Amino acid sequence: MRRRFLASLAIAGLLTSGTMVAFADLSRGGCVLGNSIDELKAYEVCSSNHLKRKLNAPNTASSAPTPSPSASSKASPSTKRKLQNAGPKTNRINVPFTSAGVTSAGHVFAAGLNWSKPVGLVVYTDGSSDYGLADPDDRYLLDADGNAGLVKAMKDRNMLLVTLKAPGSECADGDGVCWYSPSGDVTVAQKIRWAYDFATRIKAQYAIDQTRIVVGGYSSGAQFTTEYFTPEYGETFGMDLGVAIAYGGPPKVIPKFTSAFKARVPMVWNTGTEDPSYTTTDAYGVKAGEKWYRDNGFTTKLQRVQGEDHSRPGQFAAVMAAAVDQHLPGPRDRSAE
């Protein structure tokens, strides 16, 4: 348990390796683990200095029993929750992140959530060119300063929203940056790994309800969801629901699903009946994707919106909200799973 706790703090950037080594020797070093960021910094300095003194001290080891850790060295569950919930409770735009040499950014919407109750997590990716992420206040997708977009819809459901910008620049098809194709020397695999690492880092900074984690997207983001992220990282990430809006084909990587994951995670497609992503029969289309997941043991839902084509401005919030309301209305007990 302690190792997992420390690992989560390290991912969140709150502890260094030196601090983690010294943690086991708190009672002898006089370092006390506090709750605030300032106390964490003071603790890190204290433990680091204690470790240096210990390394420089002569070896006086004997057969005497090692004293058991004092009460101050054991973080209580409430302390752990506070440490794991140290992320800013604000909306942050264009948060930069680099992983394995790949750099991009994302928006994080944590303002106005009720942290005294379980808070879920939504990871959302947009279509080619990330049009909906360019202006967070536009009603096309986010409407961050209003009441008509994805930000408000997820806030109303007490879910932290993370929207990821695809790394790179132009994709080969000329539609702008995307998730389904390389961008210059940035491969699709690198893009998806960057997204997983960024989302995992944000997840570790907050006390997220591990039974309400959603991954979804539109168009290019739908392909991200069903073709790459879910089969490659969905189970590792702790995903509970997948939502693909307009596109979302079968996996383009070797799936890493277990039977338990298939039984637990519903997959939802939402498409217009006039959308080429629905009318087509190719390997990137909605029909092929929904059929593959259904044939491979998932519970799937295909929603057809009569008369709609591929362009769906202002509709994304309602689609995501409906999926959450139907499949993840509240915390779930996984003890029997």
ABEGO torsion letter per residue (X at the ends): XAAAAAAAAAAAGABBAAAAAAAAAAAAAGBBBBABAAAAAAAAAAAAAAAAAAAABBBABBABBBBBBBAAABBBAAAAAAAAAABBBBBBBGBBBBBGGBBBBBBBBABGBBAABBBBBBBBBBBBGGAAAABAABAAAAGAABAABAAAAAAAAGBBBBBBBBBEBBBAAGAEBBAABBBEABBAAAAAAAAAAAAAAAAAABBBBAABBBBBBBEAAAAAAAAAAAAAAAAAAGBABBBBBGEGBBBABBBABBAAAAAABBBBBBBBAABAAAABABAABAAAAAAAAAAAGBBBBBBBBBGBBABABGAAAAAAAAAAAAABABBBBAAAX
